[in-house]
Every structure is written in C-alpha cells, then in structure tokens.
Amino acid sequence: MRQGPSCSRHFLTSLLLGCLLALTPSSPEAWSASSPSPDAARRSYERGVALFREGNADGAIEALKKALAQNPRLAEAHHVLGLVYFQSKRNPDEAIQAYKQSLKYGPPSAEILNDLADVYLAQGRGEEAEQVLRQVLDIAPGNEEAHLDLARLYEERHDRPNAVKMYQALLRVRPDHAEAMYHLASLYESQGDLKQARDYLSRLTQANPRHADAWYMLGRLAERGNDLHAAAAALKEAIAVKADLVDAHYNLAFVYRSQGLLADAEREFLEVIRYRPEYAEAHLNLGMVYTSLNRLEEAEREYERAVALKPNSAEAHYNLGVFYELHRKDMGRALAQYRRYRDLGGRDERVERIIGLGGM
C-alpha cells in the first residue's frame, strides 16, 4: 500500500516492537575466516534499526551500511536500508536498489516485495508495480496488501473488471474488509448496478456501523430511487457518525424539502453553511426554503449571498431575478439579474420575452 512519511505498516509495526531484533542471523556460509564476526554485523544492524525508530535517518544509514560492510549478504539490513531511503530520505532509486539486494540475499518475501511495489506506485510505475504485486500473490495468495494495491491500481486505470475481481478476491481473504466493500459499491454504482452497490453497502454498514461514507452513499442511492424515507434514515446515520459531513447535511436538506419538511430543511442547510460559509449553493437553496416559508427578508439575503459568493453562476442570477420579479415586484432589478443570467449562457424562453419587453 502506498506510504507517506509514516512507517510501512506491514514491516515497521513489528520493527517498532523490536521483533526484527530477534531475527536469526544470516547463514554461516556468508562468512569467510577473515570476515568480521556475524555478531558485529548484527550489532550494527540493530543500531541502525534503533536509530531509524528514533527518526535519525542519517545515523541509521551509516549503521546499516556498516552492517553491510561487515556482511554484504545481510538481507534484513538491505531491507531496512530501503525503508530509510524511501520513507525518510525520499530517495526511491536507492530504496529500489536496497530492496532488490534484500530479495537477492534472502528468501522470497511478500513483505519486501510489497515495499518494492510501494516505491514503484509512488513513482507512477504501474506496470512494474503490478508485476511485483503479482509475485506477492504467487508466494502469498492471501496477502491483503497486494490485493488492495492491485485493486486500487486497476481502479486508477479505469480497468473496472479487474478492479472488481481483485476487491472480490480480497473479500474472500477477509470478508469484513471495509475498503473493499466500499469500493465495490462505488464501482457497481458507476456501472449503474444499484442493487449490487446497495448490497455491498448494507454488508459494510452491518460490519462497521460507524462507516459514515457508506451511510452517505446508501442515502444517495435511496434518494436516486425516490425512497425518501430510507434516504433520510441513511443520511442521518452518516451525520450521527460524522457530524461535519457537509454533503450528508446538504443531501438531507434536499430530502426534507422534497418531503415538505421545510423547517428541517432549513436546519440542515444552516448546518452546511456553519461548516462551509462559502458554499454558494447552500445559500441559494436556503433562499428557496425561506421563500416557501414567506420569510422574504431572509430569502433575499441568502439569494444575494449566493450571487456574491458565485458571481458566475447563471442559476444564482436566475433565482434572484425570479425573486425580484415575483416577490419584490421590482422589474428593474429582475431584468438586471435576467440579463446577467443570459450573459452567462442561461437559456429560458420566458426570460427572453421579459428581456425583450424590457427594451433588449
């Protein structure tokens, strides 16, 4: 899996617990009579591990190189050196070389191959990453990380069939894998298979009721199917898990407005604006709610705020024009908004007639 500056989860978790320090030293065949003792190389290696754990990358490199000078075939030292170069020094070329040396001198390792794939993925070398990840699955068919990285790689390529196959394979390895279920739901939604999408989301929310994005997607799917009651229920679950999920508040506001629950719609649009005051569409739609409630001063303020925030929005100018025309009976200001709407590419026969009557 792609890594940032944090340690590789599959290797460094054990590293930080000191497990690597108990690794069996390399075979005696690696040593000649004139070589330093294996204990000397092991001590240098352990020193490098400790320095890496402390965040001292330069010291770790020095100690690990000393270990490799004492025993060039010490595979785990090459491996940690690759981690230091990639994660701390941002030197992918040196990391690749170190990982390849580790693979040369050690037994086939899914762990090291995954780390090598991480570097290729970070460099955008997808074909090489794919080859390495396939090697991982050859030697460790149940490796979750390789399945996940391959699925993501295929998804990034828009290779949906292979992405689906790989996420499904990951679920056979780990049936409760949240990311696999969520991405399968997204892929099926994008293909128009809403039933499959809902099925995976239902599985996901049962396995992990606190997955806000899954609840949100379930709400959107229910809204698309015009099941407003189910949509509202799912969106409220999303908000209960993640109160600042702005899109869930926004969609829930629309659901409430469609149900005629204008006070509830007002509350949700206000929540959107509380989290994102610059959200022009929320101001615009809140203006529509206030208009329906005959709270015209507040409606005007919200329409004008929407136009101020997004002056190139034809829709905002159109709605402000309608408000001036129908609720303020101010055709001068209405015409100014309608003309701006038209200038921005808006097309409406009624508006064209009004502008024509206004002297255009």
C-alpha positions as CSV (number, residue, x, y, z in Angstrom):
1,M,0.0,0.0,0.0
2,R,1.3,3.5,-0.8
3,Q,3.1,5.1,2.1
4,G,3.7,8.6,3.1
5,P,6.3,9.6,5.7
6,S,4.9,7.1,8.2
7,C,6.5,3.7,8.6
8,S,5.4,0.7,6.5
9,R,2.5,-0.9,8.4
10,H,3.4,-4.4,7.5
11,F,7.0,-4.2,8.4
12,L,7.7,-1.3,10.8
13,T,4.9,-2.1,13.2
14,S,6.9,-5.3,14.1
15,L,10.1,-3.3,13.8
16,L,9.0,-0.7,16.4
17,L,8.1,-3.6,18.8
18,G,11.6,-4.9,18.4
19,C,10.6,-8.1,16.6
20,L,13.2,-7.7,14.0
21,L,15.9,-7.6,16.6
22,A,15.2,-11.3,17.2
23,L,15.8,-12.4,13.6
24,T,18.0,-15.3,13.0
25,P,21.5,-14.2,11.8
26,S,22.4,-14.9,8.2
27,S,23.8,-18.4,7.5
28,P,27.4,-19.1,8.4
29,E,28.2,-19.7,4.7
30,A,28.1,-15.9,4.2
31,W,31.2,-15.5,6.3
32,S,34.9,-16.2,5.5
33,A,37.5,-16.7,8.1
34,S,38.8,-13.2,7.6
35,S,35.3,-11.6,7.8
36,P,34.2,-9.7,11.0
37,S,32.1,-11.9,13.2
38,P,28.4,-12.1,12.5
39,D,27.7,-10.6,15.9
40,A,29.5,-7.4,14.8
41,A,27.2,-7.1,11.7
42,R,24.2,-7.9,13.9
43,R,25.1,-5.2,16.4
44,S,25.5,-2.6,13.6
45,Y,22.2,-3.7,12.1
46,E,20.4,-3.4,15.5
47,R,21.9,0.0,15.9
48,G,20.6,1.1,12.5
49,V,17.1,-0.2,13.5
50,A,17.1,1.7,16.7
51,L,18.3,4.9,15.0
52,F,15.6,4.6,12.4
53,R,13.0,4.1,15.1
54,E,14.2,7.3,16.7
55,G,13.9,9.2,13.5
56,N,17.7,9.6,12.9
57,A,17.8,8.6,9.2
58,D,21.4,9.6,8.6
59,G,22.6,7.7,11.6
60,A,20.5,4.7,10.6
61,I,22.0,4.7,7.1
62,E,25.6,4.9,8.5
63,A,24.9,2.0,10.9
64,L,23.2,-0.2,8.3
65,K,26.0,0.4,5.7
66,K,28.5,-0.6,8.4
67,A,26.5,-3.8,8.9
68,L,26.5,-4.5,5.2
69,A,30.3,-3.8,5.0
70,Q,30.7,-6.4,7.7
71,N,28.2,-8.8,6.0
72,P,27.1,-7.8,2.5
73,R,24.6,-10.6,2.4
74,L,22.6,-9.5,5.5
75,A,19.2,-9.3,3.8
76,E,17.3,-7.6,6.6
77,A,19.8,-4.8,6.7
78,H,19.3,-4.2,3.0
79,H,15.5,-4.2,3.6
80,V,15.6,-1.6,6.5
81,L,18.1,0.5,4.4
82,G,15.4,0.6,1.7
83,L,12.8,1.7,4.2
84,V,15.1,4.5,5.4
85,Y,15.8,5.7,1.9
86,F,12.2,5.7,0.8
87,Q,10.3,6.9,3.9
88,S,12.9,9.2,5.5
89,K,15.2,10.3,2.7
90,R,12.7,10.3,-0.2
91,N,15.2,8.6,-2.4
92,P,13.3,6.0,-4.3
93,D,16.1,4.9,-6.6
94,E,18.3,4.0,-3.6
95,A,15.3,2.3,-1.9
96,I,14.7,0.1,-5.0
97,Q,18.3,-0.9,-5.1
98,A,18.3,-1.8,-1.4
99,Y,15.0,-3.8,-1.7
100,K,16.4,-5.8,-4.7
101,Q,19.5,-6.6,-2.8
102,S,17.4,-7.8,0.1
103,L,15.5,-10.1,-2.2
104,K,18.7,-11.3,-3.8
105,Y,20.2,-12.4,-0.5
106,G,17.1,-13.5,1.4
107,P,14.3,-16.0,0.8
108,P,11.3,-14.9,-1.3
109,S,9.5,-12.3,0.9
110,A,6.0,-10.9,0.3
111,E,6.9,-8.2,2.8
112,I,9.8,-6.9,0.8
113,L,8.0,-7.2,-2.5
114,N,5.2,-5.1,-1.1
115,D,7.7,-2.5,-0.1
116,L,9.2,-2.5,-3.5
117,A,5.8,-2.2,-5.1
118,D,5.1,0.9,-2.8
119,V,8.1,2.6,-4.4
120,Y,7.0,1.8,-7.9
121,L,3.5,3.0,-7.2
122,A,4.8,6.3,-5.7
123,Q,6.8,6.8,-8.9
124,G,3.8,6.1,-11.1
125,R,5.5,3.0,-12.5
126,G,2.2,1.0,-12.5
127,E,3.3,-1.9,-14.8
128,E,6.3,-2.7,-12.7
129,A,4.3,-2.4,-9.5
130,E,1.7,-4.8,-11.0
131,Q,4.4,-7.4,-11.8
132,V,5.8,-7.2,-8.3
133,L,2.4,-7.4,-6.7
134,R,1.5,-10.4,-8.8
135,Q,4.8,-12.0,-7.4
136,V,3.5,-11.3,-3.9
137,L,0.3,-13.2,-4.7
138,D,2.2,-16.1,-6.2
139,I,4.1,-16.7,-2.9
140,A,1.4,-15.5,-0.5
141,P,-2.1,-15.8,-2.1
142,G,-3.8,-14.5,1.0
143,N,-1.8,-11.3,1.2
144,E,-4.3,-8.5,1.8
145,E,-2.0,-5.6,1.0
146,A,-1.2,-6.9,-2.5
147,H,-4.8,-7.5,-3.3
148,L,-5.7,-4.0,-2.2
149,D,-2.9,-2.3,-4.0
150,L,-3.7,-4.2,-7.2
151,A,-7.4,-3.3,-6.9
152,R,-6.5,0.4,-6.5
153,L,-4.1,0.3,-9.4
154,Y,-6.8,-1.2,-11.7
155,E,-9.3,1.3,-10.4
156,E,-6.9,4.2,-11.2
157,R,-6.5,2.8,-14.7
158,H,-10.3,2.6,-15.1
159,D,-10.0,-1.1,-15.5
160,R,-13.2,-1.8,-13.7
161,P,-13.5,-5.6,-14.4
162,N,-10.1,-6.3,-12.9
163,A,-10.6,-3.9,-10.0
164,V,-13.9,-5.7,-9.2
165,K,-12.2,-9.1,-9.4
166,M,-9.4,-8.0,-7.1
167,Y,-11.6,-6.4,-4.5
168,Q,-13.8,-9.6,-4.5
169,A,-10.7,-11.7,-4.1
170,L,-9.7,-9.5,-1.1
171,L,-13.1,-10.2,0.4
172,R,-12.6,-13.9,0.1
173,V,-9.4,-13.4,2.1
174,R,-11.0,-11.1,4.6
175,P,-14.8,-10.9,4.3
176,D,-15.1,-7.8,6.5
177,H,-12.6,-5.6,4.6
178,A,-14.3,-2.2,4.7
179,E,-12.4,-0.6,1.9
180,A,-13.0,-3.5,-0.5
181,M,-16.8,-3.4,0.2
182,Y,-16.9,0.4,-0.2
183,H,-15.0,0.5,-3.4
184,L,-17.0,-2.4,-4.9
185,A,-20.2,-0.4,-4.1
186,S,-18.7,2.6,-5.8
187,L,-17.7,0.6,-8.9
188,Y,-21.1,-1.0,-9.2
189,E,-22.8,2.4,-8.7
190,S,-20.7,3.8,-11.5
191,Q,-21.8,0.9,-13.7
192,G,-25.5,1.5,-12.9
193,D,-25.9,-1.7,-10.9
194,L,-27.5,-0.1,-7.9
195,K,-28.7,-3.3,-6.4
196,Q,-25.2,-4.7,-6.1
197,A,-24.0,-1.3,-4.8
198,R,-26.7,-1.4,-2.1
199,D,-25.9,-5.0,-1.2
200,Y,-22.2,-4.2,-0.5
201,L,-23.1,-1.1,1.4
202,S,-25.6,-3.0,3.6
203,R,-22.9,-5.6,4.3
204,L,-20.5,-2.8,5.1
205,T,-22.8,-0.9,7.5
206,Q,-23.7,-4.1,9.3
207,A,-20.0,-5.0,9.7
208,N,-19.0,-1.4,10.5
209,P,-21.9,0.8,11.6
210,R,-19.6,3.8,12.0
211,H,-18.6,4.0,8.3
212,A,-20.0,7.4,7.6
213,D,-19.2,7.4,3.8
214,A,-21.1,4.1,3.4
215,W,-24.2,5.5,5.1
216,Y,-23.9,8.6,2.9
217,M,-23.7,6.5,-0.3
218,L,-26.7,4.4,0.8
219,G,-28.6,7.7,1.3
220,R,-27.8,8.9,-2.1
221,L,-28.8,5.6,-3.7
222,A,-32.1,5.7,-1.8
223,E,-32.7,9.3,-3.0
224,R,-32.0,8.3,-6.6
225,G,-34.6,5.6,-6.2
226,N,-37.0,8.2,-4.7
227,D,-37.2,6.3,-1.4
228,L,-37.0,9.5,0.6
229,H,-37.7,7.8,4.0
230,A,-34.8,5.4,3.5
231,A,-32.6,8.2,2.2
232,A,-33.3,10.4,5.2
233,A,-32.6,7.5,7.6
234,A,-29.2,6.7,6.0
235,L,-28.1,10.3,5.8
236,K,-29.0,10.8,9.4
237,E,-26.8,7.8,10.3
238,A,-24.0,9.3,8.3
239,I,-24.3,12.5,10.3
240,A,-24.6,10.7,13.6
241,V,-21.2,9.2,12.9
242,K,-19.6,12.3,11.3
243,A,-21.3,15.5,12.3
244,D,-19.2,17.6,9.9
245,L,-20.0,15.5,6.8
246,V,-21.2,18.5,4.8
247,D,-22.5,16.6,1.8
248,A,-24.8,14.5,4.0
249,H,-26.3,17.6,5.6
250,Y,-26.8,19.1,2.1
251,N,-28.5,16.0,0.7
252,L,-30.6,15.5,3.8
253,A,-31.8,19.1,3.4
254,F,-33.0,18.3,-0.2
255,V,-34.8,15.2,1.1
256,Y,-36.6,17.2,3.8
257,R,-37.5,19.9,1.2
258,S,-38.9,17.2,-1.1
259,Q,-40.9,15.8,1.9
260,G,-42.3,19.3,2.6
261,L,-40.4,19.4,5.9
262,L,-39.2,23.0,5.4
263,A,-38.1,23.7,9.0
264,D,-35.9,20.5,8.9
265,A,-34.5,21.5,5.5
266,E,-33.7,25.0,6.9
267,R,-31.8,23.4,9.8
268,E,-29.7,21.2,7.5
269,F,-28.8,24.0,5.1
270,L,-27.8,26.1,8.1
271,E,-25.6,23.3,9.2
272,V,-23.9,23.2,5.8
273,I,-23.3,26.9,6.0
274,R,-22.0,26.6,9.5
275,Y,-19.3,24.2,8.3
276,R,-18.8,25.8,4.9
277,P,-19.9,29.5,4.9
278,E,-18.7,29.9,1.3
279,Y,-21.0,27.2,-0.1
280,A,-23.0,29.3,-2.5
281,E,-25.4,26.5,-3.5
282,A,-26.4,26.1,0.2
283,H,-27.2,29.8,0.5
284,L,-29.2,29.6,-2.8
285,N,-31.3,26.7,-1.7
286,L,-31.8,28.1,1.8
287,G,-33.2,31.2,0.0
288,M,-35.7,28.9,-1.8
289,V,-36.7,27.4,1.6
290,Y,-37.2,30.9,3.1
291,T,-39.2,31.9,0.0
292,S,-41.5,28.9,0.5
293,L,-41.9,29.9,4.2
294,N,-42.6,33.5,3.1
295,R,-39.6,34.8,5.1
296,L,-38.7,37.2,2.3
297,E,-36.1,39.3,4.0
298,E,-34.1,36.2,4.9
299,A,-34.7,34.8,1.4
300,E,-33.4,37.9,-0.3
301,R,-30.3,37.9,1.9
302,E,-29.5,34.3,1.0
303,Y,-30.0,34.8,-2.7
304,E,-27.8,37.8,-2.7
305,R,-25.2,36.0,-0.7
306,A,-25.2,33.2,-3.3
307,V,-24.6,35.6,-6.1
308,A,-21.8,37.4,-4.2
309,L,-20.1,34.1,-3.5
310,K,-20.5,32.7,-7.0
311,P,-21.0,35.7,-9.4
312,N,-20.6,33.5,-12.5
313,S,-23.5,31.2,-11.5
314,A,-26.3,31.5,-14.0
315,E,-28.6,29.7,-11.7
316,A,-28.0,32.1,-8.8
317,H,-28.7,35.1,-11.0
318,Y,-31.8,33.4,-12.4
319,N,-33.3,32.7,-9.0
320,L,-32.5,36.1,-7.7
321,G,-34.2,37.6,-10.8
322,V,-37.3,35.4,-10.1
323,F,-37.3,36.6,-6.5
324,Y,-37.2,40.3,-7.5
325,E,-39.9,39.8,-10.2
326,L,-42.4,37.8,-8.2
327,H,-41.8,38.7,-4.6
328,R,-40.5,42.2,-4.7
329,K,-42.3,43.3,-7.9
330,D,-39.1,45.1,-8.9
331,M,-38.7,44.5,-12.6
332,G,-35.7,46.8,-12.9
333,R,-33.6,44.6,-10.6
334,A,-35.2,41.5,-12.0
335,L,-34.1,42.5,-15.5
336,A,-30.5,43.1,-14.4
337,Q,-30.3,39.6,-13.0
338,Y,-32.0,38.0,-16.0
339,R,-29.6,39.8,-18.4
340,R,-26.7,38.5,-16.3
341,Y,-28.2,35.1,-16.4
342,R,-28.4,35.2,-20.2
343,D,-24.8,36.6,-20.5
344,L,-23.6,33.6,-18.5
345,G,-25.2,31.2,-21.0
346,G,-28.6,30.7,-19.4
347,R,-31.4,30.0,-21.8
348,D,-35.1,30.4,-20.9
349,E,-37.9,31.4,-23.2
350,R,-39.8,33.3,-20.5
351,V,-36.7,35.2,-19.5
352,E,-36.0,36.1,-23.2
353,R,-39.5,37.5,-23.6
354,I,-39.1,39.6,-20.4
355,I,-35.8,41.0,-21.6
356,G,-37.3,41.7,-24.9
357,L,-40.2,43.6,-23.3
358,G,-37.6,45.4,-21.2
359,G,-36.1,47.0,-24.3
360,M,-33.5,44.4,-25.3
